Amino acid sequence: MIGRFAPTPSGPLHFGSLVAALASFCQARASGRQWLLRIEDVDTPRVVEGAATLILRDLEAFGFEWDGPVLHQSDRFEFYRAQLERLWSQGDCFACACSRRSLREQGVASGILGQIYPGNCRARGLSAAGHSIRLNTRDAGSIGFEDGIYGRFDLDLEREVGDFVLQRRDGIYAYHLAVVVDDEEQGVDEIVRGADLLENTCLHIYLQQRLGFATPRYLHLPLVNNADGVKLSKQTGALALDSQRAPALLVAALRHLGQQPPGGLAQATVAEVIGWSLANWRLDRIPAAKPIAAEALEAG
């Protein structure tokens, strides 16, 4: 019985990160699970120096306590390589010489996760060296799951996504491969994360099936927007968390998650807010709602 929080060290935590951390932490503790912390730094060019240290500091300042050592994906490339070689030996993946530009010039359609790869290189028999590696979705069909918040969600992988990349041409392992391998090896059986990853979850489930891994339970959270109506993220100008406002920001995150904190809790200590959160956590109160502006939440 294990849950986890897995931030990317491309910058400091922001309010959207806090919502995900709080929900995953409370859900893990309320269901008797361990709560693991993983630093998802597999995409090394995106890593900002010192960001991982800042993330750990902020999590501690906001009252989070995790179980066991912190796992860093950058220490686990050999594990990703072993599973990729397994998929290759099974005939589940292939080398691809196509670039985004070449696909765009061919008029390849785009879907919810970008270009829908049409299988150009499936039968070419290219060597892995110098090429990206894609998972073959020809026989995947429709992949679906019952989300703990959003209900049933299905995706036809070949038609709506196409063959997706597991290792880039430059040798960097894709998030899809790394997260599936890590969740299996860490024994994670419940994953709480943002609703922007609903579609990705179908990719992950198919990859789990090809590797013979267990499929965790998934719960996706309503997103937080910025003032322009765009998902709050480092790329859209999200501000770093201010630990001096930790109780108020935790209460704002509780409100976003539908948890109905009492008046005055924002003036309590961090420990008191976390204690109330754990004692009163209700999964059935989380809304499957459209994103809400962070400024409106944080101002209350």
Buried (B, 14 or more C-beta within 10 A) or exposed (E): EBBBBBBBBBBBBBBBBBBBBBBBBBBBBBBEBBBBBBBBBBBEEBBBEEBBEBBBEBBEBBBBEBEEEEBBBBEBBEBBBEBBEBBBEEEBBBBBEBEEEEBEEEEBEEBEBEBBBBBBBBEEEBEBEEBBBBBBBEEBEEBBBEBBBBEEBEBBBBEBBBBBBBBEBEEBBBBBBBBBBBBBEBEBBBBBBBBBBBBBBBBBBBBBEBBEBEBBBBBBBBBBBBEEEEBBBBEBEBBBBEEEEBBBBBBBBBBBBBBEBEEEBBEBEBEBBBEBBEEBBEBEEBEEEEBBBBBBBBEE
